[in-house]
Amino acid sequence: MELQTRCLERLYDYNTSRPAEKEKRERLLKEMFAAVGEGCYIEPPLHASFGGRHVYFGKKIYANFNLTLVDDTYIYVGDHTMFGPNVTIATAGHPILPKLREKGYQYNFPVRIGRNCWIGAGAVIVPGVTVGDDVVIGAGSVVTKDIPDGVVAVGNPCRVLRKIGEHDREYYFKDRKIQ
């Protein structure tokens, strides 16, 4: 508990930092996270069970406000990944059997998110899941199984909708052409 409290104290400092305190935020992230690459930006408030102690972020990761990291074990995120607001990544869970929950049982499995992903607003990623490279997870999705590289996946439970392809090379949103 002492270690977790120290981690949460730094998280509190991060969340109460002022917008103009860019250097302070960068320093705190480096202290809080297991590893954080160059050019990462996390909009406060950030929520994390261990203040990011078990989190490995690559470079140029962007997270909008209210990113929740249940980092009771490891979370790995590749370079250039982006998180919409209110995303939850959970590494901890509890057994279905009530007698085990009464005893306070908990399990923890790492979560891995590839490089160059976009995790939409309000998405939830549960323990033990791997999201491949170049993936888009739709807003509000609940990711309960591994997602392969190069796809758009949506829903509850999250499922692959389609591969990222030629249409996406010409249009950035619906019928809006890339200039």
N, C-alpha and C positions, 0 to 999 in steps of 0.2 A: 504493500500500500504506500510505503514511503516513496518508492521509485515512481509509482504512478502519480502521486501527488506532485512531485517535482516536475514531472512532464506536463501535468495540467497547469501548473503555475506559469510555465513558459508559454503554453497555449493561450492562457488568459492574457499575458502580455502582448502576444501577437494580435489577438482579437480586439484589444483596446488601443492598439497603435493608431496613429492618425494617418489619413491618406497621404500626406506629404512625407511621411517617415519611411520612404522606400528602402533606404539602406538598413534601417532597423528591422524591417520586415524580412529582408533578405538574410540578415544575420541570424534572426530568430529561426527561420526555416532551416538553415544549415545546422543550428543547434538542436532543433526539435526532431527532424527527420533522420532516418538511418542514412539516406543519401538524397541529395537534391541537385539536379543539373542546372546549368546556366540558363538564365532567362525564364525561370518559372514564376508564375504569378497566381496567387490564391487570394481571392476576394474574401475578406472577413465578413461574417464570422465563419470560422472553420471549427468543426467538431471532431474530436478524435479521442478514443478511449485512453490511449497512451500518448496523446499529444503528437502523434506522428512517429514515434520511436521505432516502429516496425515497418515504416513506409519508405520505399525506394522510388523516387521520381526521376525520370530521365530529364533531358533538357527541353526547354520551351514548352512546358506544360501550362495550360491555363485552366483555372477552376473558378467558376462563378460562385456567388455566395451560397452559404449553407451546405458546403460539401461535408458529408459525414463519413468519417473513416473509423469503422469499428476495427481498430488495428490491434486486436489481441494477439494476432500473429501477422505474418508478412503480407504486404500489399506491394506489388511490383507494377509500375506504369511506365510504358515506353515513351520515347521522345515524341514531341509534337502532338500529344493527346490533349483533348479539350473536354471539359465537363460543364454541362449546363447547370443552372441553379437547382438546389435541393436534391442532388445525387447522393445516394447512400451506397457505400461499399462495405459489406459486412463479412468479416472472417469468422465470427463467432455465431454459434447456434446452440440450441438446447434440444434434448431428446424429445421424441413424441410421447414416449411412455411417461405418464404422470408421476409414477413412483420415482423415476430417475430425476425428474425436475424437482420433486420435493427434497431430494438429497442435494440439490444445487449443481447437478451435473451440467457441464458445458463442453462443447467441442469447438476446435479452431482449425480451419483449413485455409491456406494461403489463397489469395486472389491474384490473378495475373491479367493485365490489360496490355495489349500490344502497342505498337507505335502508330502514330498518325490516326488515332481513333477519335470519334466524336460521340460522347455519351450524353444523350439528350436530357432535358430538364425532368427531374423527378424519377429518373431511372433508379432501380435497385439491383445491385449485383450481390448474390448470396455466396456463402462460403464454398471454397473449392473450385470456383468457376474460372475458366480461362477464356478471355476474349482475344481473338487473333488480331493481326495487323490490319490497318486500313479498313476498319469496321465502323459503321454508324449504328448506334443503338437508339431507337426511337424514344421520344419523350414518354415517360410513364411506364416504360417496359420493366418487367421483372425477370432478370436473367438468372435462370435456374440451371442451365446446362451450358457447356462450352459452345462458343460461337467461332466458326472458321474464319480465315482471312478473307478480306475483300468483299464483304456483304453488307446489306442493310438488313437489320433484324429488329423486329418490333413485337409488342404485345405482352400479355400476361396469361400464360408464361411466354417469354420471348422466343420467337422462332424466326428463322431466316425468311425474309420476304423476297429478296432477289439479290443477284450478284451486282456489284458495281461494274458498269460497263460503258459502252460507246455513248449512250444517251447522256451519261454523266460527264463525258468529256466535252459535250457541246452545250449542255444546260446546267446552270448552277442551282436553279430552283424552278420547278414546274416548267413553264414555257419561257423562262428568262434565259437568254443566250449569254454565254461567256463572251465578253468583248475582247 
